[in-house]
Amino acid sequence: MPKYKSIDLFAGIGGIRLGFDRAFGKNIETVFVSEWDEKCQETYKANFKDDFEIAGDITVFDEKLIPKFDICLAGFPCQAFSIAGKKQGFDDDYKGTCRGTLFLDVARICDYHKPKVIFCENVKGLYIHDRKRTFKIICKTFEDLGYKVFHKILNSKDFGVPQNRERVYIVAFRNDIAPVKFDFPEPTDSTKQLWDIREEEPVPAKYYLSNTYMDTLVAHKKRHAAKGNGFGFEIRDWSETAGAIVCGGMGRERNLVIDNRQKNLVPTTNIKGEINPFGIRKMTPREWARLQGYPDSFILPLADTHLYKQLGNSVTVNVIEAIAKNIRMVLDGRIN
């Protein structure tokens, strides 16, 4: 029987769960999953074969109906604190849901079940939002529930993927089992380049930008440059590291690459103009999945538009796994 039971809140496509599954192996069992986005549910179900249904809106789900668990995984929505968003924090409202306070549903559920560990991941902007007051409120909330809170900002590029992606990670241990200190993992591999995640075969013409669209991007960048801003598209060398991939269009356009392997550049989609003659293309969803540490066995079942959004909003599995290994050492009694 698995030694620990976990729940996966705001599950997305399952990146946090995958990292913990890697670290704990057969010693962990997921007993509850919540994700309100139906497209994310499709990708999740394609990769995790659970014998229960994914719960939708966690804000209306009765915590008493959640099975008992030891570990709470919660990648609560980051848009309220992201520099790519409006940074409205607790005041952020999206389709009638206050994303900035969704972490309180984590608190509500954990207050009832009192798990051994609460694990959260979010954008770096959460840590610095409102002069760090927002982050202090979150930590104080968990402390008031009876947890000792540890946190650290880690960069994905230090853990075996060529992506410059800083995120804040929170690990809260219940006071009766909390260690004196918790060591977040040290960098494991900072050597990876974009070359390491490149598609093995030439990619279809649809990933190559049209010359008309390239002209638009160049003009956009020039306008911002004239204002002293650094906004705009960016072409990455294969020996470099990608910028953080995000769900918006600029997540793709700031991570363009040059790839001249595809010789058949006849447009297969409706574009203005012709495909650019310089081999400039956006990365594919599979390349983005590799940037996030997902194995090639991870199924990407949806159209590209959905996959870019899901992967841009996801976590870097390698970082999660590294942290989870250290959490397991505490739970197994190897650190106190």
C-alpha positions in Angstrom: 0.0 0.0 0.0 1.2 3.6 -0.7 2.7 5.2 2.3 1.4 8.7 1.6 -1.9 10.0 0.1 -2.0 13.3 -1.7 -4.5 15.7 -3.3 -3.8 17.8 -6.4 -5.6 21.2 -6.2 -5.6 23.6 -9.1 -4.0 20.7 -10.9 -3.6 22.1 -14.4 -2.2 19.3 -16.5 -0.5 17.5 -13.5 3.0 18.8 -13.4 3.2 19.1 -9.6 1.8 15.6 -9.2 4.2 14.2 -11.8 7.2 15.6 -9.9 6.0 14.1 -6.6 5.2 10.8 -8.3 8.8 10.7 -9.6 10.2 11.5 -6.1 7.9 9.2 -4.1 7.4 6.3 -6.6 5.0 3.7 -5.3 4.9 5.4 -1.9 2.4 8.0 -2.9 -1.2 7.8 -4.1 -3.3 10.7 -5.4 -6.8 10.4 -3.9 -8.4 13.7 -5.1 -7.9 16.1 -8.0 -9.5 19.5 -8.6 -9.2 21.5 -11.9 -11.9 23.7 -13.3 -10.6 24.1 -16.8 -12.1 21.4 -19.0 -9.3 21.5 -21.5 -6.7 20.9 -18.8 -8.9 18.1 -17.5 -8.6 16.4 -20.9 -4.8 16.5 -20.9 -4.8 15.4 -17.3 -7.0 12.4 -17.9 -4.9 11.4 -20.9 -1.9 11.1 -18.7 -3.2 10.0 -15.3 -5.6 7.0 -15.1 -7.5 7.6 -11.9 -10.6 5.7 -10.8 -12.3 8.9 -9.7 -13.6 12.0 -11.5 -11.8 15.3 -11.5 -13.6 17.8 -9.3 -14.3 21.2 -10.9 -14.7 24.4 -9.0 -12.9 23.9 -5.7 -14.5 27.0 -4.2 -17.8 25.3 -4.0 -16.5 21.8 -3.1 -17.2 20.6 0.5 -13.9 19.9 2.1 -15.6 17.1 4.2 -16.1 15.1 1.0 -12.3 15.0 0.2 -10.7 11.8 1.3 -8.1 11.9 4.0 -4.6 12.8 2.8 -1.1 13.5 3.9 0.2 15.9 1.3 -1.6 18.8 -0.3 -0.3 19.9 -3.7 -1.5 23.3 -4.7 -0.4 25.4 -7.6 -3.1 28.0 -7.1 -3.5 30.5 -10.0 -0.7 32.9 -10.5 -2.2 35.5 -12.8 -3.2 37.8 -9.9 0.5 38.2 -8.9 2.3 37.8 -12.2 4.2 40.7 -13.9 2.5 39.5 -17.1 -0.9 40.3 -15.6 -2.3 43.3 -13.7 -0.7 42.4 -10.4 -4.0 43.1 -8.6 -3.3 40.4 -6.0 -6.3 39.8 -3.7 -8.4 42.2 -5.6 -8.0 40.3 -8.9 -11.3 39.2 -10.3 -11.7 36.8 -13.3 -15.1 35.6 -14.5 -16.6 36.2 -11.1 -13.8 34.3 -9.3 -11.3 36.1 -7.1 -8.1 34.4 -8.2 -6.0 36.2 -5.6 -7.8 34.6 -2.7 -8.1 31.0 -4.1 -5.2 30.1 -1.8 -7.8 30.5 1.0 -9.5 27.4 -0.3 -6.2 25.6 0.2 -6.3 26.9 3.8 -9.9 25.9 4.2 -9.3 22.3 3.1 -6.1 21.9 5.0 -7.6 23.4 8.2 -10.1 20.6 8.2 -7.8 17.7 7.2 -4.6 18.8 8.8 -2.2 17.1 6.3 1.4 16.6 7.1 2.6 18.8 4.3 1.3 21.7 2.2 3.2 22.4 -1.0 2.6 25.5 -3.2 4.2 26.9 -6.3 3.6 30.4 -7.7 5.2 33.2 -9.8 8.1 35.2 -8.3 5.7 38.2 -8.4 3.7 36.6 -5.5 6.8 37.0 -3.2 7.3 40.7 -4.0 3.7 41.7 -4.5 2.5 44.7 -2.4 5.9 45.0 -0.8 5.8 41.4 0.3 2.7 41.9 2.4 0.7 39.5 0.3 3.3 36.7 0.8 3.4 37.4 4.5 -0.4 37.0 4.7 -0.2 33.7 3.0 2.6 32.4 5.3 0.8 33.7 8.4 -2.4 31.9 7.3 -0.6 28.6 7.2 1.2 29.3 10.4 -2.1 30.0 12.1 -3.3 26.6 10.9 -0.4 25.0 12.8 2.3 24.8 10.2 6.0 25.8 10.0 6.6 27.5 6.6 9.7 27.4 4.5 10.0 29.1 1.1 12.6 29.8 -1.6 12.8 31.2 -5.1 14.4 28.7 -7.5 15.2 28.9 -11.2 14.3 26.1 -13.6 17.5 26.6 -15.6 19.4 25.2 -12.6 17.5 21.9 -12.7 18.2 20.3 -16.1 16.0 22.4 -18.5 17.2 25.4 -20.6 14.5 27.8 -19.4 15.1 30.9 -17.3 12.0 30.6 -15.0 12.0 31.9 -11.5 9.3 30.7 -9.2 8.6 30.8 -5.5 8.0 27.5 -3.7 6.3 27.1 -0.3 6.7 24.0 1.8 4.7 24.0 5.1 5.1 21.1 7.5 2.6 20.5 10.3 4.2 21.6 13.6 4.3 18.2 15.2 6.5 16.8 12.4 8.2 20.0 11.2 12.0 19.8 10.9 14.2 22.5 12.6 15.1 23.6 9.1 14.2 22.5 5.6 16.9 22.6 2.9 15.6 23.3 -0.6 17.6 21.5 -3.3 20.8 22.9 -4.7 21.2 23.2 -8.5 21.5 19.8 -10.2 22.3 20.7 -13.8 22.8 24.1 -15.3 24.4 23.0 -18.6 21.3 22.3 -20.8 20.9 24.3 -24.0 17.9 24.8 -26.3 19.6 22.3 -28.6 18.9 19.6 -26.1 15.1 20.1 -26.4 15.0 20.6 -30.2 12.6 18.4 -32.2 14.4 15.5 -33.7 12.8 15.9 -37.1 12.0 19.0 -39.2 8.9 20.6 -37.9 5.8 21.4 -40.1 5.6 24.6 -42.0 2.8 25.9 -39.7 5.3 26.7 -37.0 7.2 29.1 -39.3 6.3 32.8 -39.1 5.1 34.6 -42.2 7.1 37.5 -43.5 4.1 39.8 -43.0 3.9 38.8 -39.3 7.7 39.2 -38.9 7.4 42.8 -40.3 4.7 43.4 -37.7 6.9 42.1 -34.9 9.9 44.2 -36.1 7.8 47.4 -36.2 6.4 46.6 -32.7 9.9 46.2 -31.3 11.1 49.4 -32.9 8.2 51.4 -31.4 9.1 50.1 -27.9 12.8 50.6 -28.4 12.1 54.3 -29.3 10.4 54.6 -25.9 13.3 53.0 -24.1 11.5 49.7 -23.5 12.9 46.2 -24.2 9.6 44.7 -25.3 9.3 42.7 -28.4 10.2 39.5 -30.1 13.5 37.7 -29.5 15.3 35.0 -31.5 17.2 32.6 -29.3 20.3 30.8 -30.3 20.2 27.0 -29.9 23.2 27.3 -27.5 21.2 29.6 -25.2 18.5 29.3 -22.6 14.9 30.2 -23.3 13.1 32.9 -21.5 10.2 31.9 -19.3 7.4 30.4 -21.4 4.0 31.9 -20.6 0.5 31.4 -21.9 0.3 34.7 -23.8 1.5 35.2 -27.4 4.7 36.9 -26.3 5.7 33.6 -24.6 6.2 32.2 -28.0 7.4 35.4 -29.8 10.2 36.0 -27.2 11.4 32.5 -27.7 11.8 32.2 -31.5 14.5 30.1 -33.1 16.1 29.7 -36.5 15.7 26.2 -38.0 16.4 25.7 -41.7 15.8 22.0 -41.8 12.3 22.2 -43.2 12.5 22.7 -47.0 8.8 22.5 -47.8 7.7 25.9 -46.6 4.4 26.0 -48.5 1.8 27.5 -46.0 -0.6 24.9 -44.6 -2.6 27.5 -42.6 -4.2 30.8 -43.5 -1.4 33.4 -43.3 -0.8 36.8 -44.7 2.1 36.8 -47.1 4.6 34.0 -47.4 6.7 32.1 -44.9 9.8 34.0 -44.0 13.0 33.0 -45.8 15.2 33.0 -42.8 14.0 29.9 -41.0 12.4 31.7 -38.1 9.9 29.7 -36.3 8.2 29.4 -32.9 8.9 26.4 -30.7 6.5 23.5 -30.9 4.4 22.3 -27.9 6.6 19.3 -27.5 9.6 21.5 -27.2 7.8 23.6 -24.6 6.9 20.4 -22.8 10.6 19.5 -22.7 11.4 23.0 -21.4 9.1 22.2 -18.5 10.7 18.8 -17.8 7.8 16.7 -19.2 9.0 13.3 -20.7 8.2 12.6 -24.3 5.9 9.9 -23.1 3.6 12.7 -21.7 0.6 12.8 -24.0 -0.3 16.2 -25.6 -3.8 15.4 -27.0 -5.1 18.9 -27.8 -4.7 21.5 -30.5 -1.6 23.7 -30.2 -3.5 26.8 -29.0 -4.6 24.9 -25.8 -1.2 23.2 -25.3 0.7 26.5 -25.4 -1.6 27.9 -22.8 -1.4 24.8 -20.6 2.4 24.4 -20.8 3.0 28.1 -20.2 0.8 28.0 -17.1 2.4 24.7 -15.9 5.3 24.0 -13.6 8.8 22.7 -14.3 8.6 19.1 -13.2 12.3 18.7 -12.6 12.2 21.4 -9.9 9.2 19.9 -8.3 10.8 16.5 -8.2 14.0 17.9 -6.6 12.0 19.6 -3.8 9.7 16.6 -3.3 12.7 14.3 -2.7 13.8 16.6 0.2 10.2 16.6 1.5 10.2 12.8 1.4 13.3 12.7 3.5 11.6 14.6 6.2 8.5 12.5 6.1 10.4 9.3 6.1 12.2 10.5 9.3 15.6 10.9 7.6 15.8 14.6 8.6 14.5 16.1 11.8 
